[in-house]
Amino acid sequence: MNFEIGDKIISKKTHPCGGNVWTVTRVGADIKIKCDKCGHVVMIDRVAFEKIVKKKLENDSDEKKK
């Protein structure tokens, strides 16, 4: 799955704050994500990140490309 900066994802497990929606803020060998509910930032390697992703939410920019 390809991820870009600004993509929103839903994680399999909820964050301790209760949120499970995250925004991708950096892409590379490691991926940095920010919790949309509390603002906590986590940097995780790509392999582990792809295991925690449940679903990628559609962006307005994705719809414009189609």
MOPAC internal coordinates of N, CA, C and O (Angstrom, degrees):
PM7 1SCF
backbone

  N    0.0000 0     0.00 0     0.00 0    0    0    0
  C    1.4484 1     0.00 0     0.00 0    1    0    0
  C    1.5335 1   108.68 1     0.00 0    2    1    0
  O    1.2310 1   120.32 1   -44.63 1    3    2    1
  N    1.3133 1   117.00 1   135.37 1    3    2    1
  C    1.4675 1   121.56 1   178.11 1    5    3    2
  C    1.5141 1   110.57 1   -91.85 1    6    5    3
  O    1.2310 1   121.08 1   -42.41 1    7    6    5
  N    1.3246 1   115.54 1   137.59 1    7    6    5
  C    1.4516 1   121.06 1   177.99 1    9    7    6
  C    1.5129 1   108.95 1  -124.16 1   10    9    7
  O    1.2310 1   120.69 1   -36.53 1   11   10    9
  N    1.3235 1   116.29 1   143.47 1   11   10    9
  C    1.4613 1   122.67 1   177.82 1   13   11   10
  C    1.5188 1   108.68 1  -127.08 1   14   13   11
  O    1.2310 1   120.99 1   -17.89 1   15   14   13
  N    1.3198 1   115.71 1   162.11 1   15   14   13
  C    1.4596 1   120.27 1   177.65 1   17   15   14
  C    1.5271 1   108.63 1   -61.73 1   18   17   15
  O    1.2310 1   121.13 1   -46.91 1   19   18   17
  N    1.3066 1   115.44 1   133.09 1   19   18   17
  C    1.4605 1   121.08 1  -179.77 1   21   19   18
  C    1.5207 1   113.89 1    97.78 1   22   21   19
  O    1.2310 1   119.90 1   168.84 1   23   22   21
  N    1.3401 1   117.80 1   -11.16 1   23   22   21
  C    1.4648 1   120.36 1   177.33 1   25   23   22
  C    1.5170 1   109.66 1   -65.79 1   26   25   23
  O    1.2310 1   120.74 1   -33.86 1   27   26   25
  N    1.3188 1   116.19 1   146.14 1   27   26   25
  C    1.4621 1   121.56 1   176.19 1   29   27   26
  C    1.5203 1   107.40 1  -110.56 1   30   29   27
  O    1.2310 1   121.19 1   -43.43 1   31   30   29
  N    1.3434 1   115.32 1   136.57 1   31   30   29
  C    1.4573 1   120.56 1  -179.77 1   33   31   30
  C    1.5277 1   109.09 1  -128.59 1   34   33   31
  O    1.2310 1   121.19 1   -22.47 1   35   34   33
  N    1.3230 1   115.32 1   157.53 1   35   34   33
  C    1.4545 1   121.81 1   172.85 1   37   35   34
  C    1.5189 1   106.16 1  -110.06 1   38   37   35
  O    1.2310 1   120.58 1   -52.28 1   39   38   37
  N    1.3392 1   116.50 1   127.72 1   39   38   37
  C    1.4589 1   121.10 1  -179.47 1   41   39   38
  C    1.5275 1   110.60 1   -88.19 1   42   41   39
  O    1.2310 1   121.13 1   -23.58 1   43   42   41
  N    1.3397 1   115.44 1   156.42 1   43   42   41
  C    1.4625 1   120.56 1   179.38 1   45   43   42
  C    1.5233 1   111.35 1   -65.89 1   46   45   43
  O    1.2310 1   120.44 1   139.52 1   47   46   45
  N    1.3384 1   116.77 1   -40.48 1   47   46   45
  C    1.4621 1   121.04 1   179.30 1   49   47   46
  C    1.5235 1   108.86 1  -107.02 1   50   49   47
  O    1.2310 1   120.84 1   -29.38 1   51   50   49
  N    1.3200 1   116.00 1   150.62 1   51   50   49
  C    1.4571 1   119.70 1   178.23 1   53   51   50
  C    1.5268 1   110.44 1   -82.77 1   54   53   51
  O    1.2310 1   120.82 1   -28.37 1   55   54   53
  N    1.3019 1   116.04 1   151.63 1   55   54   53
  C    1.4574 1   123.59 1   175.67 1   57   55   54
  C    1.5327 1   106.93 1   -74.12 1   58   57   55
  O    1.2310 1   119.32 1   -25.50 1   59   58   57
  N    1.3335 1   118.90 1   154.50 1   59   58   57
  C    1.4723 1   119.97 1   179.33 1   61   59   58
  C    1.5338 1   114.55 1   -54.24 1   62   61   59
  O    1.2310 1   119.91 1   156.16 1   63   62   61
  N    1.3372 1   117.79 1   -23.84 1   63   62   61
  C    1.4636 1   120.39 1   178.29 1   65   63   62
  C    1.5275 1   111.84 1   -75.74 1   66   65   63
  O    1.2310 1   120.49 1   166.91 1   67   66   65
  N    1.3346 1   116.67 1   -13.09 1   67   66   65
  C    1.4553 1   120.79 1   179.40 1   69   67   66
  C    1.5160 1   113.83 1   105.59 1   70   69   67
  O    1.2310 1   120.09 1   171.72 1   71   70   69
  N    1.3181 1   117.44 1    -8.28 1   71   70   69
  C    1.4677 1   120.87 1  -179.58 1   73   71   70
  C    1.5155 1   111.60 1   -90.25 1   74   73   71
  O    1.2310 1   120.95 1   -27.08 1   75   74   73
  N    1.3367 1   115.78 1   152.92 1   75   74   73
  C    1.4538 1   119.69 1   174.81 1   77   75   74
  C    1.5317 1   112.06 1  -133.31 1   78   77   75
  O    1.2310 1   120.17 1  -169.38 1   79   78   77
  N    1.3285 1   117.28 1    10.62 1   79   78   77
  C    1.4636 1   122.07 1   176.80 1   81   79   78
  C    1.5242 1   108.12 1  -102.88 1   82   81   79
  O    1.2310 1   120.99 1   -50.65 1   83   82   81
  N    1.3314 1   115.72 1   129.35 1   83   82   81
  C    1.4605 1   122.87 1  -176.71 1   85   83   82
  C    1.5213 1   109.60 1  -128.09 1   86   85   83
  O    1.2310 1   120.52 1   -28.44 1   87   86   85
  N    1.3415 1   116.60 1   151.56 1   87   86   85
  C    1.4558 1   123.01 1   175.63 1   89   87   86
  C    1.5188 1   108.82 1  -112.60 1   90   89   87
  O    1.2310 1   120.44 1   -47.57 1   91   90   89
  N    1.3347 1   116.76 1   132.43 1   91   90   89
  C    1.4641 1   121.91 1   178.40 1   93   91   90
  C    1.5247 1   108.21 1   -77.46 1   94   93   91
  O    1.2310 1   120.25 1   -54.95 1   95   94   93
  N    1.3536 1   117.13 1   125.05 1   95   94   93
  C    1.4653 1   120.98 1  -179.00 1   97   95   94
  C    1.5193 1   113.05 1  -114.59 1   98   97   95
  O    1.2310 1   119.58 1   167.72 1   99   98   97
  N    1.3405 1   118.41 1   -12.28 1   99   98   97
  C    1.4603 1   121.96 1   177.34 1  101   99   98
  C    1.5147 1   108.07 1  -152.34 1  102  101   99
  O    1.2310 1   120.95 1   -40.29 1  103  102  101
  N    1.3457 1   115.79 1   139.71 1  103  102  101
  C    1.4575 1   121.21 1   179.98 1  105  103  102
  C    1.5209 1   108.74 1  -129.22 1  106  105  103
  O    1.2310 1   120.83 1   -42.46 1  107  106  105
  N    1.3149 1   116.03 1   137.54 1  107  106  105
  C    1.4581 1   122.80 1   178.73 1  109  107  106
  C    1.5087 1   107.75 1   173.98 1  110  109  107
  O    1.2310 1   120.29 1    34.87 1  111  110  109
  N    1.3350 1   117.04 1  -145.13 1  111  110  109
  C    1.4642 1   120.12 1   174.28 1  113  111  110
  C    1.5230 1   109.15 1   -64.04 1  114  113  111
  O    1.2310 1   121.06 1   144.81 1  115  114  113
  N    1.3333 1   115.58 1   -35.19 1  115  114  113
  C    1.4584 1   122.48 1   173.19 1  117  115  114
  C    1.5224 1   108.06 1  -109.82 1  118  117  115
  O    1.2310 1   120.91 1   -26.90 1  119  118  117
  N    1.3124 1   115.87 1   153.10 1  119  118  117
  C    1.4662 1   120.83 1   178.81 1  121  119  118
  C    1.5209 1   107.97 1  -121.47 1  122  121  119
  O    1.2310 1   120.95 1   -47.26 1  123  122  121
  N    1.3302 1   115.79 1   132.74 1  123  122  121
  C    1.4640 1   121.14 1   178.33 1  125  123  122
  C    1.5217 1   107.42 1  -105.31 1  126  125  123
  O    1.2310 1   121.12 1   -49.94 1  127  126  125
  N    1.3331 1   115.46 1   130.06 1  127  126  125
  C    1.4575 1   121.09 1   179.66 1  129  127  126
  C    1.5265 1   109.66 1  -126.97 1  130  129  127
  O    1.2310 1   121.38 1   -27.62 1  131  130  129
  N    1.3371 1   114.96 1   152.38 1  131  130  129
  C    1.4666 1   121.62 1  -178.31 1  133  131  130
  C    1.5240 1   108.43 1  -125.02 1  134  133  131
  O    1.2310 1   120.76 1   -50.43 1  135  134  133
  N    1.3340 1   116.16 1   129.57 1  135  134  133
  C    1.4659 1   121.41 1   178.31 1  137  135  134
  C    1.5313 1   109.10 1   -67.16 1  138  137  135
  O    1.2310 1   120.32 1   -51.21 1  139  138  137
  N    1.3202 1   116.99 1   128.79 1  139  138  137
  C    1.4611 1   120.47 1  -178.98 1  141  139  138
  C    1.5260 1   112.38 1   -73.39 1  142  141  139
  O    1.2310 1   119.99 1   159.95 1  143  142  141
  N    1.3236 1   117.63 1   -20.05 1  143  142  141
  C    1.4610 1   119.59 1  -177.59 1  145  143  142
  C    1.5281 1   112.29 1   -86.53 1  146  145  143
  O    1.2310 1   120.07 1   131.45 1  147  146  145
  N    1.3536 1   117.47 1   -48.55 1  147  146  145
  C    1.4699 1   119.37 1  -174.33 1  149  147  146
  C    1.5313 1   113.66 1  -112.14 1  150  149  147
  O    1.2310 1   119.74 1   167.03 1  151  150  149
  N    1.3487 1   118.10 1   -12.97 1  151  150  149
  C    1.4524 1   120.79 1   177.77 1  153  151  150
  C    1.5204 1   114.83 1    87.81 1  154  153  151
  O    1.2310 1   119.69 1  -175.63 1  155  154  153
  N    1.3329 1   118.20 1     4.37 1  155  154  153
  C    1.4665 1   121.86 1   179.47 1  157  155  154
  C    1.5303 1   109.44 1   -65.32 1  158  157  155
  O    1.2310 1   120.51 1   -43.21 1  159  158  157
  N    1.3315 1   116.63 1   136.79 1  159  158  157
  C    1.4654 1   122.04 1  -178.07 1  161  159  158
  C    1.5223 1   109.18 1  -108.97 1  162  161  159
  O    1.2310 1   120.75 1   -45.86 1  163  162  161
  N    1.3414 1   116.17 1   134.14 1  163  162  161
  C    1.4651 1   122.90 1  -179.75 1  165  163  162
  C    1.5171 1   108.31 1  -130.25 1  166  165  163
  O    1.2310 1   120.58 1   -43.59 1  167  166  165
  N    1.3413 1   116.49 1   136.41 1  167  166  165
  C    1.4582 1   121.41 1   173.43 1  169  167  166
  C    1.5214 1   107.63 1  -111.10 1  170  169  167
  O    1.2310 1   120.53 1   -51.29 1  171  170  169
  N    1.3255 1   116.60 1   128.71 1  171  170  169
  C    1.4603 1   121.82 1  -173.36 1  173  171  170
  C    1.5294 1   108.49 1  -140.54 1  174  173  171
  O    1.2310 1   120.58 1   -32.41 1  175  174  173
  N    1.3371 1   116.50 1   147.59 1  175  174  173
  C    1.4670 1   118.15 1   179.95 1  177  175  174
  C    1.5307 1   109.85 1   -70.94 1  178  177  175
  O    1.2310 1   120.91 1   -23.81 1  179  178  177
  N    1.3149 1   115.87 1   156.19 1  179  178  177
  C    1.4637 1   122.47 1  -171.72 1  181  179  178
  C    1.5343 1   112.75 1   -59.20 1  182  181  179
  O    1.2310 1   119.90 1   138.11 1  183  182  181
  N    1.3207 1   117.79 1   -41.89 1  183  182  181
  C    1.4685 1   121.16 1  -178.12 1  185  183  182
  C    1.5282 1   110.38 1   -62.25 1  186  185  183
  O    1.2310 1   120.03 1   132.37 1  187  186  185
  N    1.3278 1   117.55 1   -47.63 1  187  186  185
  C    1.4656 1   121.41 1   178.94 1  189  187  186
  C    1.5258 1   110.60 1   -65.80 1  190  189  187
  O    1.2310 1   120.32 1   142.14 1  191  190  189
  N    1.3389 1   116.99 1   -37.86 1  191  190  189
  C    1.4635 1   121.27 1   180.00 1  193  191  190
  C    1.5252 1   111.00 1   -61.18 1  194  193  191
  O    1.2310 1   120.41 1   135.18 1  195  194  193
  N    1.3289 1   116.82 1   -44.82 1  195  194  193
  C    1.4626 1   119.86 1  -178.21 1  197  195  194
  C    1.5277 1   111.70 1   -65.97 1  198  197  195
  O    1.2310 1   120.05 1   155.96 1  199  198  197
  N    1.3340 1   117.51 1   -24.04 1  199  198  197
  C    1.4621 1   120.81 1   177.01 1  201  199  198
  C    1.5264 1   112.15 1   -75.84 1  202  201  199
  O    1.2310 1   120.04 1   150.04 1  203  202  201
  N    1.3457 1   117.54 1   -29.96 1  203  202  201
  C    1.4719 1   119.56 1  -177.31 1  205  203  202
  C    1.5242 1   113.23 1   -87.83 1  206  205  203
  O    1.2310 1   119.88 1   167.65 1  207  206  205
  N    1.3373 1   117.84 1   -12.35 1  207  206  205
  C    1.4688 1   120.62 1  -177.25 1  209  207  206
  C    1.5221 1   110.26 1   -77.51 1  210  209  207
  O    1.2310 1   121.34 1   -55.30 1  211  210  209
  N    1.3188 1   115.03 1   124.70 1  211  210  209
  C    1.4636 1   121.20 1   176.28 1  213  211  210
  C    1.5230 1   109.70 1   -90.97 1  214  213  211
  O    1.2310 1   120.93 1   135.77 1  215  214  213
  N    1.3442 1   115.83 1   -44.23 1  215  214  213
  C    1.4607 1   120.80 1  -175.16 1  217  215  214
  C    1.5171 1   109.70 1  -156.72 1  218  217  215
  O    1.2310 1   120.60 1   -35.37 1  219  218  217
  N    1.3139 1   116.46 1   144.63 1  219  218  217
  C    1.4606 1   121.93 1   174.10 1  221  219  218
  C    1.5243 1   107.27 1  -100.36 1  222  221  219
  O    1.2310 1   120.78 1   -54.08 1  223  222  221
  N    1.3367 1   116.11 1   125.92 1  223  222  221
  C    1.4635 1   120.33 1  -179.86 1  225  223  222
  C    1.5163 1   109.74 1   -81.40 1  226  225  223
  O    1.2310 1   120.61 1   -32.19 1  227  226  225
  N    1.3193 1   116.45 1   147.81 1  227  226  225
  C    1.4619 1   121.68 1   179.53 1  229  227  226
  C    1.5163 1   110.43 1   -78.15 1  230  229  227
  O    1.2310 1   120.54 1   -43.75 1  231  230  229
  N    1.3402 1   116.57 1   136.25 1  231  230  229
  C    1.4607 1   122.85 1   176.83 1  233  231  230
  C    1.5190 1   109.41 1   -97.83 1  234  233  231
  O    1.2310 1   120.76 1   -17.28 1  235  234  233
  N    1.3221 1   116.16 1   162.72 1  235  234  233
  C    1.4603 1   120.45 1   173.84 1  237  235  234
  C    1.5159 1   110.53 1   -63.70 1  238  237  235
  O    1.2310 1   119.88 1   144.06 1  239  238  237
  N    1.3465 1   117.84 1   -35.94 1  239  238  237
  C    1.4626 1   121.60 1  -179.06 1  241  239  238
  C    1.5233 1   110.69 1   -68.11 1  242  241  239
  O    1.2310 1   119.61 1   147.48 1  243  242  241
  N    1.3566 1   118.34 1   -32.52 1  243  242  241
  C    1.4666 1   121.92 1   176.64 1  245  243  242
  C    1.5144 1   109.91 1   -65.11 1  246  245  243
  O    1.2310 1   120.27 1   140.60 1  247  246  245
  N    1.3245 1   117.10 1   -39.40 1  247  246  245
  C    1.4666 1   120.91 1  -178.71 1  249  247  246
  C    1.5207 1   110.78 1   -69.01 1  250  249  247
  O    1.2310 1   119.86 1   146.95 1  251  250  249
  N    1.3412 1   117.87 1   -33.05 1  251  250  249
  C    1.4556 1   121.40 1   179.82 1  253  251  250
  C    1.5191 1   111.38 1   -70.53 1  254  253  251
  O    1.2310 1   119.91 1   149.88 1  255  254  253
  N    1.3462 1   117.78 1   -30.12 1  255  254  253
  C    1.4598 1   121.71 1  -179.66 1  257  255  254
  C    1.5053 1   112.37 1   -70.60 1  258  257  255
  O    1.2310 1   120.16 1   152.96 1  259  258  257
  N    1.3598 1   117.31 1   -27.04 1  259  258  257
  C    1.4613 1   121.68 1  -175.46 1  261  259  258
  C    1.5058 1   112.60 1   -78.91 1  262  261  259
  O    1.2310 1   120.10 1   180.00 1  263  262  261

